[in-house]
């Protein structure tokens, strides 16, 4: 389960609703970082992948949404 930088960029530019509150908070924080520095996309992707790796057992529906991006 890894997301790409293309998927991350779509997350940073779009508005998606997630069932996992902590994922929504992480994406909100990363959007702020990305808005200030678009070159930070790789770092944002790394943080999202680390989050997914840690919480993959409880984020089935949210991960399915991200996979479709």
N, C-alpha and C positions, 0 to 999 in steps of 0.2 A: 504494500500500500504506500505508494509515493505519488505526490502530485507534482506536476511540472511547473515551470515558470510561466508558461502560457496560461495554465489554469489559475495560478496565483494572480496573474495580472488581471484576469477576468473577475476574480473575487475582489481585487482592489478597486476596480472600476465600476462594479455592479452593486446592486442591492439585493441581497438574498436573505431569506429567513431560515435560521437554523434552530433545531429543537434543543441543542446543547448550549446552554447560556454561556459557558466558559469559552466555547468556540466563537460565539458572536462577539464576546468581549475581546478576544485575541484578534479577530479580524478588524474590529474597530480600531484597536491600537495600531495594528500594522498599516491600516489605511492612512492614519495620520503620519506615520513614518514615510510611507510611499509618496504621499502628497508633497512632503517637504523635499524628498530625495528619490526620484524614480530609479536611480542607480542602485537603490537598496533592495531591489526586487529579489535578488538571489538570497539575501539575508532573510527576507520575509518568507520565501519558499522554504528555507531551512527551518525556520521557527514553526511553520505550519506542519512540515513533515515530522518534526520532533513531537509536536502535540498529537498528531495522528498516531504515531507509533506508540505513544504512551497511553492514549485513550481509545484505541481502535475497537476494543470490545464493547464500548457503550455508544459509539457514534455511527452505527450502521446506516440509518436514514440520511444523516448529514453527509457521510462519505459518499453515498450513492448520488446525492445531489452534486457534489463537487466533481465526481467522475464524469458526469454528463456535460461539464463545461468544456 
